[in-house]
Amino acid sequence: TTPIEVADRVVLVSTPTRESLVDTAKTAAVARALETPVSGIVLNKSSGDLDPSPLVSCPVLGHVPTVTRCPPDGRNHQFYVEIVQDIHKRNT
């Protein structure tokens, strides 16, 4: 048994590089083969100008920009909060 097999849903997380997105598409394919629904993809270190939907065949849940301040200013935390709230709305 794998974690994907017992999961209710899968949320993909990737950076917007070609290599990462190809690997993420493979993960999405495995999830679908195991009949685990894919909720969507979150892109880290993203400027928001890339739409990987055609490659991974699922909606983009959000883009989280690169952290440019150390320590982070809390903006990235807010991006994740909004993504989680969106996923929750979709599943209720």
MARVEXTI-828617 format. One record per residue (C-alpha): residue in one letter; x, y, z negated. Coordinates in nm, 3 decimals, always signed. Last residue first. Example, Ala and Ser with C-alpha at 12.3 -4.5 7.8 and 13.67 -1.06 7.14 Angstrom:
REM residues 2
+--------+---------+---------+---------+
! residu !      xx !      yy !      zz !
+--------+---------+---------+---------+
!      S !  +1.367 !  -0.106 !  -0.714 !
!      A !  +1.230 !  -0.450 !  -0.780 !
+--------+---------+---------+---------+
//
This chain:
REM residues 92
+--------+---------+---------+---------+
! residu !      xx !      yy !      zz !
+--------+---------+---------+---------+
!      T !  -1.760 !  +2.053 !  -0.073 !
!      N !  -1.463 !  +1.950 !  +0.140 !
!      R !  -1.427 !  +2.259 !  +0.359 !
!      K !  -1.465 !  +2.492 !  +0.060 !
!      H !  -1.190 !  +2.305 !  -0.130 !
!      I !  -0.957 !  +2.327 !  +0.167 !
!      D !  -1.016 !  +2.703 !  +0.188 !
!      Q !  -0.951 !  +2.746 !  -0.185 !
!      V !  -0.628 !  +2.548 !  -0.152 !
!      I !  -0.516 !  +2.768 !  +0.138 !
!      E !  -0.600 !  +3.085 !  -0.055 !
!      V !  -0.401 !  +2.969 !  -0.358 !
!      Y !  -0.109 !  +2.876 !  -0.131 !
!      F !  -0.099 !  +3.222 !  +0.026 !
!      Q !  -0.125 !  +3.377 !  -0.322 !
!      H !  +0.183 !  +3.188 !  -0.438 !
!      N !  +0.366 !  +3.321 !  -0.134 !
!      R !  +0.282 !  +3.676 !  -0.236 !
!      G !  +0.411 !  +3.622 !  -0.591 !
!      D !  +0.715 !  +3.847 !  -0.561 !
!      P !  +0.968 !  +3.568 !  -0.512 !
!      P !  +1.276 !  +3.585 !  -0.735 !
!      C !  +1.460 !  +3.649 !  -0.518 !
!      R !  +1.301 !  +3.836 !  -0.234 !
!      T !  +1.277 !  +3.734 !  +0.131 !
!      V !  +1.059 !  +3.426 !  +0.091 !
!      T !  +0.974 !  +3.308 !  +0.441 !
!      P !  +0.608 !  +3.344 !  +0.528 !
!      V !  +0.334 !  +3.095 !  +0.443 !
!      H !  +0.099 !  +3.027 !  +0.734 !
!      G !  -0.239 !  +2.871 !  +0.670 !
!      L !  -0.486 !  +2.590 !  +0.715 !
!      V !  -0.399 !  +2.533 !  +1.079 !
!      P !  -0.655 !  +2.295 !  +1.224 !
!      C !  -0.575 !  +1.941 !  +1.338 !
!      S !  -0.445 !  +1.769 !  +1.650 !
!      V !  -0.076 !  +1.781 !  +1.549 !
!      L !  +0.063 !  +1.906 !  +1.881 !
!      P !  -0.240 !  +2.103 !  +2.001 !
!      S !  -0.286 !  +2.260 !  +1.656 !
!      P !  +0.073 !  +2.387 !  +1.628 !
!      D !  -0.031 !  +2.752 !  +1.669 !
!      L !  +0.272 !  +2.975 !  +1.628 !
!      D !  +0.257 !  +3.350 !  +1.560 !
!      G !  +0.213 !  +3.332 !  +1.184 !
!      S !  +0.567 !  +3.439 !  +1.096 !
!      S !  +0.620 !  +3.103 !  +0.932 !
!      K !  +0.865 !  +2.988 !  +0.668 !
!      N !  +0.608 !  +2.727 !  +0.567 !
!      L !  +0.331 !  +2.611 !  +0.801 !
!      V !  +0.028 !  +2.444 !  +0.642 !
!      I !  -0.146 !  +2.177 !  +0.850 !
!      G !  -0.498 !  +2.036 !  +0.849 !
!      S !  -0.746 !  +1.820 !  +0.663 !
!      V !  -0.617 !  +1.491 !  +0.812 !
!      P !  -0.859 !  +1.207 !  +0.742 !
!      T !  -0.715 !  +0.871 !  +0.631 !
!      E !  -0.810 !  +0.594 !  +0.873 !
!      L !  -0.472 !  +0.419 !  +0.849 !
!      A !  -0.411 !  +0.494 !  +1.217 !
!      R !  -0.522 !  +0.852 !  +1.145 !
!      A !  -0.266 !  +0.888 !  +0.868 !
!      V !  +0.007 !  +0.737 !  +1.086 !
!      A !  -0.077 !  +0.980 !  +1.369 !
!      A !  -0.065 !  +1.276 !  +1.130 !
!      T !  +0.276 !  +1.163 !  +1.006 !
!      K !  +0.399 !  +1.139 !  +1.364 !
!      A !  +0.270 !  +1.492 !  +1.433 !
!      T !  +0.462 !  +1.609 !  +1.127 !
!      D !  +0.782 !  +1.459 !  +1.267 !
!      V !  +0.727 !  +1.644 !  +1.596 !
!      L !  +0.647 !  +1.962 !  +1.402 !
!      S !  +0.968 !  +1.938 !  +1.202 !
!      E !  +1.182 !  +1.892 !  +1.513 !
!      R !  +1.009 !  +2.174 !  +1.702 !
!      T !  +1.057 !  +2.420 !  +1.418 !
!      P !  +0.755 !  +2.588 !  +1.259 !
!      T !  +0.818 !  +2.446 !  +0.911 !
!      S !  +0.586 !  +2.172 !  +0.802 !
!      V !  +0.315 !  +2.074 !  +0.556 !
!      L !  +0.039 !  +1.828 !  +0.648 !
!      V !  -0.261 !  +1.798 !  +0.419 !
!      V !  -0.387 !  +1.440 !  +0.409 !
!      R !  -0.725 !  +1.326 !  +0.277 !
!      D !  -0.872 !  +1.081 !  +0.026 !
!      A !  -0.529 !  +0.924 !  -0.026 !
!      V !  -0.497 !  +0.549 !  -0.083 !
!      E !  -0.356 !  +0.461 !  +0.258 !
!      I !  -0.139 !  +0.774 !  +0.277 !
!      P !  +0.030 !  +0.684 !  -0.051 !
!      T !  +0.130 !  +0.345 !  +0.092 !
!      T !  +0.000 !  +0.000 !  +0.000 !
+--------+---------+---------+---------+
//
